[in-house]
Amino acid sequence: MKRENATSQSNSSETSRREFLQWTGAAAAGSALAGVGIPRVHAGEDNTIRLALIGCGGRGSGAVANAMNSVHGPVKLYAMADVVEDRITSRHKVLSKEFGDRVDVPKDRQFVGFDAYKKAIDCLGPNDVAMLTSFAYVRPLQLEYAVKKGVNVFMEKSFGPDAPSLRRLMKAGEEAKKKNLKIAAGLQCRHSVNRQELIKRIRDGQLGELQLIRAYRIHPVGGMGKKPEGYDELLWQIRNFVRFFWVSGELFAEMNIHQIDEICWLKDQWPVLARGIGGRAAATRDHGQGFDSFSIEWTFPDGTKATDGVRWLGGHCFSEFATYAHGTKCAAQFSGNIHKGTTRTYKDQRINDDNIVWEAPEETVNPWDAEWDVLLNSIRQDLPQNEVERAAKSNFADLMGRAAVHSGKEISWDEMTKSEFQLYPGKIDDLNYDSEPPVKADENGYYPVPVPGVWNET
């Protein structure tokens, strides 16, 4: 099962996070949690944890598959919601074919509309899970509602397109703690056993003091074409979510939050300053709002630097998808292609195959399955799990970098976390099919693009 194209007119060659589903099946039994006893809990009928899928795109149906793969089932898809009916219909058909009677979503539990998430969550009971897999613009208000209803949550990245939305998300996360709800965030690399092992080695001093962290996400991603005549403007922008800042935070914020979360995890701190440069290719035909190249530097409290290099262009450009850490003793690789758990330490600072000292074996459970193993086990064992604050702070670091590149300024942690800048100027709770989108295309179908030195996001 692969993620649908981010845009309906894109030739994107972005590799799907769900390609890792090929790792699963029998291998899932190798989960580190497989031996944990599973007590009977009240979760639907017959000890089944019921899922409500809210946002029925590729990322959502992929997450359903990850949940179905877990050794901590049984789980059942029980409700579906989206703002576009055809996404529910198509994904219901695909998921039903793959998982049979574990998909139990008749028409009366398929909800369409901007308030459909409420109806889907209302179908759930204690210990069930609301899957918030639509886009960042509605993540905070959907989390609020799930917490109000006393329902556990799996929420995909990214978590808010701007600072006010992230603060709202964190407030809901605090309420979830009071109710002992389990909240998982879709930064799946945190559940990679190979990365966890390398983190232990770094904390034990095998690399010495970290001096530099480097992350790269350099691979082709196609642009967005012109909106077809007669296509609804609001739904066009929502469908093409990674091309519009207000919907998702844009492609950089949506995708590179993984690399930035790895940087912050390695350093075990949040950055105090970000600066960067970026832009778009000359004569680009991308009608979306975003840049196609970024180079960002974060500074941490002790002065340590971390960098992130991003380029979405194809052609004859080189590609790299990896994260590296350099200490006073030696270097390490922390992450591999498409978030694979490629972790190694080297004799010195040279990142060469003939210079490897230690290398972790291939993971038997991919990180997307592993995060569901952890969540479902937390529910069944009533273990504390609330990833909201950590996820939101990684998202703040993400937005710092984006704001620095777009504005051409240095952006501090305090500036970003206290910012009142909002990409959707109205009350997002009131969004409906008749709402005017906050950005409009020019006469040639191109949407506004940041101009460094003029643009401001704080």
DRENDO-1510 file (C-alpha; in Angstrom, 1 decimal, always signed):
<recs>
REC; n; res; u; v; w
REC; 1; MET; +0.0; +0.0; +0.0 .
REC; 2; LYS; +1.6; +3.3; -1.1 .
REC; 3; ARG; +0.8; +6.8; -0.2 .
REC; 4; GLU; -1.1; +8.7; -2.8 .
REC; 5; ASN; +0.6; +11.5; -4.7 .
REC; 6; ALA; +0.8; +14.7; -2.6 .
REC; 7; THR; -0.7; +16.6; -5.5 .
REC; 8; SER; -3.1; +15.4; -8.1 .
REC; 9; GLN; -1.0; +16.9; -10.9 .
REC; 10; SER; +2.4; +16.0; -9.5 .
REC; 11; ASN; +5.0; +13.7; -10.9 .
REC; 12; SER; +6.6; +13.5; -7.5 .
REC; 13; SER; +9.1; +10.7; -7.0 .
REC; 14; GLU; +9.0; +11.1; -3.2 .
REC; 15; THR; +9.3; +7.6; -1.8 .
REC; 16; SER; +6.4; +6.6; +0.4 .
REC; 17; ARG; +6.9; +6.0; +4.1 .
REC; 18; ARG; +4.7; +3.0; +3.6 .
REC; 19; GLU; +7.1; +1.2; +1.4 .
REC; 20; PHE; +8.5; -0.1; +4.7 .
REC; 21; LEU; +5.3; -2.2; +5.0 .
REC; 22; GLN; +7.2; -4.9; +3.0 .
REC; 23; TRP; +9.3; -5.4; +6.2 .
REC; 24; THR; +6.2; -6.6; +8.1 .
REC; 25; GLY; +4.1; -9.8; +8.2 .
REC; 26; ALA; +5.9; -12.6; +10.0 .
REC; 27; ALA; +8.7; -10.3; +11.0 .
REC; 28; ALA; +6.3; -8.3; +13.2 .
REC; 29; ALA; +6.4; -11.1; +15.7 .
REC; 30; GLY; +10.0; -10.1; +16.4 .
REC; 31; SER; +8.9; -7.0; +18.2 .
REC; 32; ALA; +10.8; -6.2; +21.3 .
REC; 33; LEU; +7.4; -6.0; +23.0 .
REC; 34; ALA; +6.1; -9.4; +21.7 .
REC; 35; GLY; +6.7; -11.2; +25.0 .
REC; 36; VAL; +4.7; -8.7; +27.1 .
REC; 37; GLY; +1.5; -10.1; +28.6 .
REC; 38; ILE; -1.8; -8.6; +27.3 .
REC; 39; PRO; -4.5; -8.3; +30.0 .
REC; 40; ARG; -8.1; -8.1; +29.0 .
REC; 41; VAL; -9.3; -4.5; +28.8 .
REC; 42; HIS; -12.5; -2.8; +27.8 .
REC; 43; ALA; -11.9; -1.8; +24.2 .
REC; 44; GLY; -14.8; -2.5; +22.0 .
REC; 45; GLU; -16.0; -6.1; +21.8 .
REC; 46; ASP; -13.9; -9.2; +22.4 .
REC; 47; ASN; -10.9; -7.2; +23.6 .
REC; 48; THR; -10.7; -5.4; +20.3 .
REC; 49; ILE; -9.3; -1.9; +20.2 .
REC; 50; ARG; -11.4; +0.1; +17.7 .
REC; 51; LEU; -9.9; +2.7; +15.4 .
REC; 52; ALA; -11.5; +5.8; +13.8 .
REC; 53; LEU; -9.6; +6.9; +10.7 .
REC; 54; ILE; -9.8; +10.7; +10.4 .
REC; 55; GLY; -8.2; +11.7; +7.1 .
REC; 56; CYS; -8.4; +8.9; +4.6 .
REC; 57; GLY; -5.4; +9.6; +2.4 .
REC; 58; GLY; -2.4; +7.4; +1.9 .
REC; 59; ARG; -0.8; +8.2; +5.2 .
REC; 60; GLY; -4.0; +7.3; +7.1 .
REC; 61; SER; -4.6; +4.0; +5.3 .
REC; 62; GLY; -0.9; +3.2; +5.8 .
REC; 63; ALA; -1.2; +3.8; +9.5 .
REC; 64; VAL; -4.2; +1.5; +9.6 .
REC; 65; ALA; -2.0; -1.2; +8.1 .
REC; 66; ASN; +0.6; -0.6; +10.8 .
REC; 67; ALA; -2.0; -0.9; +13.5 .
REC; 68; MET; -3.3; -4.2; +11.9 .
REC; 69; ASN; +0.3; -5.6; +11.9 .
REC; 70; SER; +0.8; -5.1; +15.6 .
REC; 71; VAL; +1.3; -8.1; +17.9 .
REC; 72; HIS; -0.8; -6.1; +20.5 .
REC; 73; GLY; -4.0; -6.5; +18.6 .
REC; 74; PRO; -6.7; -7.3; +17.9 .
REC; 75; VAL; -7.7; -3.9; +16.3 .
REC; 76; LYS; -10.6; -3.1; +14.1 .
REC; 77; LEU; -11.2; -0.1; +11.8 .
REC; 78; TYR; -14.6; +1.1; +13.1 .
REC; 79; ALA; -15.2; +4.6; +11.6 .
REC; 80; MET; -13.9; +6.8; +8.9 .
REC; 81; ALA; -14.0; +10.6; +8.3 .
REC; 82; ASP; -12.8; +13.0; +5.6 .
REC; 83; VAL; -13.8; +16.3; +4.0 .
REC; 84; VAL; -13.9; +14.5; +0.6 .
REC; 85; GLU; -16.2; +11.5; +0.2 .
REC; 86; ASP; -14.3; +9.8; -2.6 .
REC; 87; ARG; -11.3; +9.4; -0.4 .
REC; 88; ILE; -13.4; +7.5; +2.1 .
REC; 89; THR; -14.9; +5.3; -0.6 .
REC; 90; SER; -11.6; +4.5; -2.3 .
REC; 91; ARG; -9.7; +3.8; +0.9 .
REC; 92; HIS; -12.5; +1.7; +2.4 .
REC; 93; LYS; -12.4; -0.5; -0.7 .
REC; 94; VAL; -8.7; -1.0; -0.5 .
REC; 95; LEU; -8.5; -1.6; +3.2 .
REC; 96; SER; -11.5; -4.0; +3.1 .
REC; 97; LYS; -9.8; -6.0; +0.4 .
REC; 98; GLU; -6.6; -6.2; +2.4 .
REC; 99; PHE; -8.0; -6.7; +5.9 .
REC; 100; GLY; -11.4; -8.3; +5.4 .
REC; 101; ASP; -13.7; -8.2; +8.4 .
REC; 102; ARG; -11.2; -6.3; +10.5 .
REC; 103; VAL; -12.6; -3.3; +8.5 .
REC; 104; ASP; -16.1; -2.8; +10.0 .
REC; 105; VAL; -17.2; +0.6; +8.6 .
REC; 106; PRO; -20.7; +0.5; +7.2 .
REC; 107; LYS; -22.1; +3.6; +5.5 .
REC; 108; ASP; -23.5; +4.9; +8.7 .
REC; 109; ARG; -20.0; +5.1; +10.2 .
REC; 110; GLN; -18.5; +6.9; +7.2 .
REC; 111; PHE; -18.7; +10.7; +7.8 .
REC; 112; VAL; -18.0; +13.5; +5.4 .
REC; 113; GLY; -17.5; +17.2; +6.3 .
REC; 114; PHE; -15.3; +19.5; +8.2 .
REC; 115; ASP; -17.0; +18.4; +11.5 .
REC; 116; ALA; -16.9; +14.7; +10.5 .
REC; 117; TYR; -14.0; +14.0; +12.9 .
REC; 118; LYS; -16.4; +14.6; +15.8 .
REC; 119; LYS; -18.9; +12.0; +14.6 .
REC; 120; ALA; -16.1; +9.5; +14.0 .
REC; 121; ILE; -14.6; +10.1; +17.5 .
REC; 122; ASP; -18.1; +9.8; +19.0 .
REC; 123; CYS; -18.2; +6.2; +17.8 .
REC; 124; LEU; -15.3; +5.3; +20.1 .
REC; 125; GLY; -15.2; +4.2; +23.7 .
REC; 126; PRO; -12.5; +3.9; +26.4 .
REC; 127; ASN; -9.2; +2.5; +25.2 .
REC; 128; ASP; -10.1; +3.0; +21.5 .
REC; 129; VAL; -7.9; +5.2; +19.3 .
REC; 130; ALA; -8.7; +8.3; +17.2 .
REC; 131; MET; -6.3; +8.3; +14.2 .
REC; 132; LEU; -5.7; +12.0; +13.3 .
REC; 133; THR; -4.1; +11.5; +9.9 .
REC; 134; SER; -5.4; +14.5; +8.0 .
REC; 135; PHE; -3.3; +17.6; +7.9 .
REC; 136; ALA; -1.7; +20.0; +10.4 .
REC; 137; TYR; -4.2; +22.8; +10.1 .
REC; 138; VAL; -6.8; +20.8; +12.0 .
REC; 139; ARG; -4.5; +18.7; +14.2 .
REC; 140; PRO; -4.9; +20.8; +17.4 .
REC; 141; LEU; -8.7; +21.1; +17.3 .
REC; 142; GLN; -9.1; +17.4; +16.6 .
REC; 143; LEU; -6.8; +16.5; +19.4 .
REC; 144; GLU; -8.8; +18.8; +21.7 .
REC; 145; TYR; -12.0; +17.0; +20.8 .
REC; 146; ALA; -10.6; +13.5; +21.3 .
REC; 147; VAL; -9.2; +14.5; +24.7 .
REC; 148; LYS; -12.5; +16.0; +25.7 .
REC; 149; LYS; -14.2; +12.7; +24.8 .
REC; 150; GLY; -11.6; +10.6; +26.7 .
REC; 151; VAL; -10.2; +8.9; +23.6 .
REC; 152; ASN; -6.6; +7.8; +23.0 .
REC; 153; VAL; -4.9; +9.3; +19.9 .
REC; 154; PHE; -2.5; +8.5; +17.2 .
REC; 155; MET; -1.6; +11.8; +15.4 .
REC; 156; GLU; +0.5; +12.1; +12.3 .
REC; 157; LYS; +3.1; +14.7; +11.7 .
REC; 158; SER; +3.2; +17.6; +11.2 .
REC; 159; PHE; +1.4; +18.9; +14.2 .
REC; 160; GLY; +0.6; +22.6; +13.5 .
REC; 161; PRO; +1.5; +25.0; +10.6 .
REC; 162; ASP; +2.3; +27.9; +12.9 .
REC; 163; ALA; +3.2; +28.7; +16.6 .
REC; 164; PRO; -0.4; +29.5; +17.8 .
REC; 165; SER; -1.6; +26.1; +16.6 .
REC; 166; LEU; +1.3; +24.3; +18.3 .
REC; 167; ARG; +0.6; +26.0; +21.6 .
REC; 168; ARG; -3.1; +24.9; +21.3 .
REC; 169; LEU; -1.9; +21.4; +20.7 .
REC; 170; MET; +0.3; +21.4; +23.8 .
REC; 171; LYS; -2.5; +22.7; +25.9 .
REC; 172; ALA; -4.6; +19.7; +24.7 .
REC; 173; GLY; -1.7; +17.4; +25.5 .
REC; 174; GLU; -1.7; +18.7; +29.1 .
REC; 175; GLU; -5.4; +17.9; +29.4 .
REC; 176; ALA; -4.7; +14.4; +28.1 .
REC; 177; LYS; -2.1; +13.8; +30.9 .
REC; 178; LYS; -4.8; +14.6; +33.5 .
REC; 179; LYS; -7.0; +12.0; +32.0 .
REC; 180; ASN; -4.2; +9.4; +31.6 .
REC; 181; LEU; -4.9; +9.2; +27.8 .
REC; 182; LYS; -2.3; +7.7; +25.6 .
REC; 183; ILE; -1.1; +10.0; +22.8 .
REC; 184; ALA; +1.3; +8.9; +20.1 .
REC; 185; ALA; +2.9; +11.2; +17.6 .
REC; 186; GLY; +4.0; +10.2; +14.1 .
REC; 187; LEU; +7.7; +10.7; +14.6 .
REC; 188; GLN; +8.2; +7.0; +14.1 .
REC; 189; CYS; +12.1; +7.1; +14.2 .
REC; 190; ARG; +11.9; +7.6; +18.0 .
REC; 191; HIS; +10.8; +3.9; +18.1 .
REC; 192; SER; +13.6; +2.6; +15.9 .
REC; 193; VAL; +15.5; +0.1; +18.1 .
REC; 194; ASN; +18.7; +0.8; +16.1 .
REC; 195; ARG; +18.5; +4.5; +16.7 .
REC; 196; GLN; +17.8; +3.8; +20.4 .
REC; 197; GLU; +20.9; +1.7; +20.6 .
REC; 198; LEU; +23.1; +4.3; +19.0 .
REC; 199; ILE; +21.6; +7.0; +21.3 .
REC; 200; LYS; +22.8; +4.8; +24.3 .
REC; 201; ARG; +26.2; +4.6; +22.8 .
REC; 202; ILE; +26.4; +8.3; +22.3 .
REC; 203; ARG; +25.2; +9.0; +25.8 .
REC; 204; ASP; +27.9; +6.6; +27.0 .
REC; 205; GLY; +30.5; +8.7; +25.4 .
REC; 206; GLN; +31.6; +6.6; +22.5 .
REC; 207; LEU; +31.6; +9.6; +20.1 .
REC; 208; GLY; +32.9; +12.0; +22.7 .
REC; 209; GLU; +31.2; +15.4; +22.9 .
REC; 210; LEU; +29.0; +16.1; +19.9 .
REC; 211; GLN; +30.3; +18.9; +17.8 .
REC; 212; LEU; +28.2; +18.8; +14.7 .
REC; 213; ILE; +25.0; +17.1; +13.5 .
REC; 214; ARG; +24.2; +17.0; +9.7 .
REC; 215; ALA; +21.0; +15.9; +8.2 .
REC; 216; TYR; +20.1; +15.7; +4.5 .
REC; 217; ARG; +16.9; +15.2; +2.6 .
REC; 218; ILE; +17.9; +15.6; -1.0 .
REC; 219; HIS; +15.8; +13.8; -3.6 .
REC; 220; PRO; +13.4; +14.7; -6.4 .
REC; 221; VAL; +9.9; +15.8; -5.6 .
REC; 222; GLY; +7.7; +17.0; -8.4 .
REC; 223; GLY; +5.9; +20.4; -8.3 .
REC; 224; MET; +2.2; +21.2; -8.4 .
REC; 225; GLY; +0.5; +22.0; -11.7 .
REC; 226; LYS; -2.1; +24.7; -12.3 .
REC; 227; LYS; -5.5; +24.2; -10.8 .
REC; 228; PRO; -7.9; +22.8; -13.3 .
REC; 229; GLU; -10.8; +25.1; -14.4 .
REC; 230; GLY; -13.9; +24.5; -12.2 .
REC; 231; TYR; -12.1; +22.8; -9.4 .
REC; 232; ASP; -13.1; +24.1; -6.0 .
REC; 233; GLU; -10.4; +26.3; -4.7 .
REC; 234; LEU; -10.6; +25.4; -1.0 .
REC; 235; LEU; -10.6; +21.6; -1.7 .
REC; 236; TRP; -7.8; +22.0; -4.2 .
REC; 237; GLN; -5.6; +23.6; -1.6 .
REC; 238; ILE; -6.5; +20.9; +1.0 .
REC; 239; ARG; -5.9; +18.1; -1.4 .
REC; 240; ASN; -2.5; +19.6; -2.4 .
REC; 241; PHE; -1.7; +20.0; +1.3 .
REC; 242; VAL; +2.2; +20.1; +1.0 .
REC; 243; ARG; +2.0; +23.0; -1.4 .
REC; 244; PHE; +0.2; +25.4; +0.9 .
REC; 245; PHE; +1.6; +26.8; +4.2 .
REC; 246; TRP; -1.8; +27.1; +5.9 .
REC; 247; VAL; -2.8; +23.5; +5.4 .
REC; 248; SER; +0.3; +21.6; +6.4 .
REC; 249; GLY; +3.1; +24.1; +7.0 .
REC; 250; GLU; +4.3; +23.2; +3.5 .
REC; 251; LEU; +6.5; +20.5; +2.1 .
REC; 252; PHE; +9.6; +21.4; +4.2 .
REC; 253; ALA; +7.8; +21.5; +7.5 .
REC; 254; GLU; +5.8; +18.4; +6.7 .
REC; 255; MET; +8.6; +16.2; +5.6 .
REC; 256; ASN; +11.8; +17.5; +7.3 .
REC; 257; ILE; +10.3; +17.4; +10.8 .
REC; 258; HIS; +11.7; +13.9; +10.9 .
REC; 259; GLN; +15.3; +15.1; +10.3 .
REC; 260; ILE; +14.9; +17.9; +12.7 .
REC; 261; ASP; +13.4; +15.6; +15.4 .
REC; 262; GLU; +16.5; +13.4; +15.0 .
REC; 263; ILE; +18.8; +16.4; +15.4 .
REC; 264; CYS; +17.1; +17.4; +18.6 .
REC; 265; TRP; +17.0; +13.8; +19.9 .
REC; 266; LEU; +20.7; +13.4; +19.2 .
REC; 267; LYS; +21.5; +16.7; +21.0 .
REC; 268; ASP; +18.9; +16.1; +23.7 .
REC; 269; GLN; +18.2; +19.8; +23.6 .
REC; 270; TRP; +16.1; +22.4; +21.8 .
REC; 271; PRO; +17.9; +24.9; +19.6 .
REC; 272; VAL; +18.2; +28.6; +20.6 .
REC; 273; LEU; +18.8; +30.1; +17.1 .
REC; 274; ALA; +18.2; +29.2; +13.4 .
REC; 275; ARG; +19.5; +30.9; +10.3 .
REC; 276; GLY; +19.4; +29.7; +6.7 .
REC; 277; ILE; +19.1; +30.3; +3.0 .
REC; 278; GLY; +16.8; +28.9; +0.3 .
REC; 279; GLY; +14.9; +29.6; -2.9 .
REC; 280; ARG; +13.3; +28.2; -6.0 .
REC; 281; ALA; +14.8; +27.1; -9.3 .
REC; 282; ALA; +14.8; +29.7; -12.1 .
REC; 283; ALA; +11.8; +29.4; -14.4 .
REC; 284; THR; +10.1; +26.9; -12.2 .
REC; 285; ARG; +6.7; +25.6; -13.2 .
REC; 286; ASP; +5.7; +24.7; -9.7 .
REC; 287; HIS; +2.5; +26.6; -8.9 .
REC; 288; GLY; +2.8; +26.0; -5.1 .
REC; 289; GLN; +4.0; +28.3; -2.4 .
REC; 290; GLY; +7.2; +26.5; -1.3 .
REC; 291; PHE; +10.9; +26.7; -1.9 .
REC; 292; ASP; +12.7; +23.8; -3.5 .
REC; 293; SER; +16.0; +24.2; -1.7 .
REC; 294; PHE; +16.9; +24.9; +1.9 .
REC; 295; SER; +20.1; +25.1; +3.9 .
REC; 296; ILE; +19.5; +25.7; +7.6 .
REC; 297; GLU; +21.8; +25.9; +10.6 .
REC; 298; TRP; +20.6; +25.6; +14.2 .
REC; 299; THR; +22.6; +26.6; +17.2 .
REC; 300; PHE; +22.1; +24.8; +20.6 .
REC; 301; PRO; +22.6; +26.3; +24.1 .
REC; 302; ASP; +26.2; +25.2; +24.3 .
REC; 303; GLY; +27.1; +26.5; +20.8 .
REC; 304; THR; +26.9; +23.2; +19.0 .
REC; 305; LYS; +25.7; +23.5; +15.4 .
REC; 306; ALA; +23.3; +21.3; +13.5 .
REC; 307; THR; +22.6; +21.6; +9.8 .
REC; 308; ASP; +19.9; +20.4; +7.4 .
REC; 309; GLY; +20.4; +20.3; +3.6 .
REC; 310; VAL; +17.2; +20.0; +1.5 .
REC; 311; ARG; +16.7; +20.0; -2.2 .
REC; 312; TRP; +13.6; +18.7; -4.1 .
REC; 313; LEU; +15.1; +19.1; -7.6 .
REC; 314; GLY; +15.8; +16.1; -9.9 .
REC; 315; GLY; +17.8; +16.1; -13.0 .
REC; 316; HIS; +21.5; +15.4; -12.6 .
REC; 317; CYS; +21.7; +16.5; -9.0 .
REC; 318; PHE; +23.1; +14.1; -6.3 .
REC; 319; SER; +20.7; +12.6; -3.8 .
REC; 320; GLU; +21.2; +11.8; -0.1 .
REC; 321; PHE; +18.7; +10.9; +2.7 .
REC; 322; ALA; +20.7; +10.5; +6.0 .
REC; 323; THR; +21.6; +12.0; +9.3 .
REC; 324; TYR; +25.2; +12.0; +10.7 .
REC; 325; ALA; +26.7; +13.0; +14.1 .
REC; 326; HIS; +30.3; +14.1; +14.7 .
REC; 327; GLY; +31.9; +13.9; +18.1 .
REC; 328; THR; +35.3; +14.8; +19.5 .
REC; 329; LYS; +36.3; +11.1; +19.1 .
REC; 330; CYS; +34.6; +9.9; +16.0 .
REC; 331; ALA; +31.5; +10.1; +13.8 .
REC; 332; ALA; +28.3; +8.1; +13.4 .
REC; 333; GLN; +25.5; +7.6; +11.0 .
REC; 334; PHE; +22.1; +7.9; +12.7 .
REC; 335; SER; +19.6; +7.4; +9.9 .
REC; 336; GLY; +19.5; +6.0; +6.4 .
REC; 337; ASN; +17.5; +6.2; +3.2 .
REC; 338; ILE; +13.7; +6.7; +3.7 .
REC; 339; HIS; +14.2; +6.7; +7.5 .
REC; 340; LYS; +15.8; +3.3; +7.5 .
REC; 341; GLY; +17.5; +2.4; +10.8 .
REC; 342; THR; +21.0; +2.5; +9.3 .
REC; 343; THR; +23.2; +3.2; +12.4 .
REC; 344; ARG; +27.0; +2.9; +12.4 .
REC; 345; THR; +30.0; +4.3; +14.2 .
REC; 346; TYR; +33.3; +5.1; +12.5 .
REC; 347; LYS; +36.9; +5.0; +13.5 .
REC; 348; ASP; +37.2; +8.8; +12.9 .
REC; 349; GLN; +35.3; +11.5; +11.1 .
REC; 350; ARG; +35.3; +9.8; +7.7 .
REC; 351; ILE; +31.9; +8.5; +6.6 .
REC; 352; ASN; +33.2; +5.6; +4.6 .
REC; 353; ASP; +32.2; +1.9; +4.4 .
REC; 354; ASP; +35.8; +0.8; +5.0 .
REC; 355; ASN; +35.9; +2.9; +8.2 .
REC; 356; ILE; +33.0; +1.3; +10.1 .
REC; 357; VAL; +33.7; +0.2; +13.7 .
REC; 358; TRP; +30.1; -1.0; +14.6 .
REC; 359; GLU; +26.9; -1.4; +12.6 .
REC; 360; ALA; +23.5; -2.4; +13.9 .
REC; 361; PRO; +21.7; -5.3; +12.2 .
REC; 362; GLU; +18.7; -4.6; +10.0 .
REC; 363; GLU; +15.6; -4.0; +12.1 .
REC; 364; THR; +13.1; -6.8; +12.1 .
REC; 365; VAL; +10.2; -4.4; +12.9 .
REC; 366; ASN; +10.0; -1.2; +10.9 .
REC; 367; PRO; +9.6; +2.1; +12.9 .
REC; 368; TRP; +6.0; +2.6; +11.7 .
REC; 369; ASP; +4.9; -0.8; +13.0 .
REC; 370; ALA; +7.0; -0.2; +16.1 .
REC; 371; GLU; +5.2; +3.0; +17.1 .
REC; 372; TRP; +1.9; +1.1; +17.0 .
REC; 373; ASP; +3.4; -1.7; +19.1 .
REC; 374; VAL; +4.3; +0.8; +21.7 .
REC; 375; LEU; +0.9; +2.7; +21.6 .
REC; 376; LEU; -1.3; -0.5; +21.7 .
REC; 377; ASN; +0.9; -2.0; +24.5 .
REC; 378; SER; +0.6; +1.3; +26.5 .
REC; 379; ILE; -3.2; +1.1; +26.2 .
REC; 380; ARG; -3.4; -2.6; +27.2 .
REC; 381; GLN; -0.9; -2.3; +30.0 .
REC; 382; ASP; -2.1; +1.2; +31.1 .
REC; 383; LEU; +1.4; +2.6; +30.7 .
REC; 384; PRO; +2.0; +6.3; +30.6 .
REC; 385; GLN; +2.5; +7.6; +27.0 .
REC; 386; ASN; +2.0; +11.2; +26.0 .
REC; 387; GLU; +4.3; +12.4; +23.1 .
REC; 388; VAL; +2.6; +15.8; +22.5 .
REC; 389; GLU; +5.1; +18.1; +24.1 .
REC; 390; ARG; +8.1; +16.5; +22.5 .
REC; 391; ALA; +6.4; +16.4; +19.1 .
REC; 392; ALA; +5.3; +20.1; +19.3 .
REC; 393; LYS; +8.8; +21.2; +20.3 .
REC; 394; SER; +10.4; +19.4; +17.4 .
REC; 395; ASN; +7.8; +21.1; +15.2 .
REC; 396; PHE; +8.8; +24.5; +16.7 .
REC; 397; ALA; +12.4; +23.8; +15.8 .
REC; 398; ASP; +11.1; +22.9; +12.3 .
REC; 399; LEU; +9.2; +26.2; +12.0 .
REC; 400; MET; +12.2; +28.1; +13.2 .
REC; 401; GLY; +14.2; +26.9; +10.2 .
REC; 402; ARG; +11.4; +27.6; +7.8 .
REC; 403; ALA; +10.9; +31.1; +9.2 .
REC; 404; ALA; +14.6; +31.8; +9.0 .
REC; 405; VAL; +14.8; +30.8; +5.4 .
REC; 406; HIS; +11.6; +32.5; +4.3 .
REC; 407; SER; +12.4; +35.8; +6.1 .
REC; 408; GLY; +16.1; +35.9; +5.6 .
REC; 409; LYS; +16.5; +36.6; +9.4 .
REC; 410; GLU; +17.9; +34.8; +12.4 .
REC; 411; ILE; +15.0; +33.4; +14.4 .
REC; 412; SER; +15.4; +32.6; +18.1 .
REC; 413; TRP; +13.5; +29.8; +20.0 .
REC; 414; ASP; +11.7; +32.5; +22.1 .
REC; 415; GLU; +10.6; +34.4; +19.0 .
REC; 416; MET; +9.2; +31.2; +17.4 .
REC; 417; THR; +7.5; +29.8; +20.4 .
REC; 418; LYS; +5.9; +33.1; +21.4 .
REC; 419; SER; +5.0; +34.1; +17.8 .
REC; 420; GLU; +1.4; +35.2; +17.2 .
REC; 421; PHE; +1.8; +34.8; +13.4 .
REC; 422; GLN; -1.0; +32.7; +11.9 .
REC; 423; LEU; -1.2; +31.3; +8.4 .
REC; 424; TYR; -5.0; +31.0; +8.6 .
REC; 425; PRO; -6.2; +34.4; +9.9 .
REC; 426; GLY; -9.7; +33.3; +10.9 .
REC; 427; LYS; -10.9; +30.7; +13.4 .
REC; 428; ILE; -10.0; +27.4; +12.0 .
REC; 429; ASP; -12.8; +25.7; +13.9 .
REC; 430; ASP; -15.3; +27.6; +11.7 .
REC; 431; LEU; -13.8; +26.4; +8.4 .
REC; 432; ASN; -16.5; +25.0; +6.1 .
REC; 433; TYR; -17.1; +24.3; +2.4 .
REC; 434; ASP; -18.1; +27.9; +1.8 .
REC; 435; SER; -15.0; +29.4; +3.5 .
REC; 436; GLU; -12.6; +31.5; +1.4 .
REC; 437; PRO; -9.0; +30.1; +1.4 .
REC; 438; PRO; -6.4; +32.5; +2.9 .
REC; 439; VAL; -4.3; +32.5; -0.3 .
REC; 440; LYS; -5.3; +33.0; -3.9 .
REC; 441; ALA; -3.5; +32.4; -7.2 .
REC; 442; ASP; -2.4; +35.2; -9.6 .
REC; 443; GLU; -3.7; +35.4; -13.1 .
REC; 444; ASN; -1.3; +32.7; -14.2 .
REC; 445; GLY; -2.3; +30.3; -11.5 .
REC; 446; TYR; +0.8; +30.8; -9.2 .
REC; 447; TYR; +0.3; +31.2; -5.5 .
REC; 448; PRO; +2.3; +33.7; -3.3 .
REC; 449; VAL; +5.9; +32.7; -2.5 .
REC; 450; PRO; +8.0; +34.0; +0.4 .
REC; 451; VAL; +10.5; +36.8; -0.4 .
REC; 452; PRO; +13.4; +36.9; +2.0 .
REC; 453; GLY; +13.8; +40.3; +3.6 .
REC; 454; VAL; +10.1; +41.0; +3.1 .
REC; 455; TRP; +8.3; +37.9; +4.4 .
REC; 456; ASN; +7.8; +37.5; +8.1 .
REC; 457; GLU; +6.6; +34.5; +10.1 .
REC; 458; THR; +7.2; +35.8; +13.7 .
</recs>
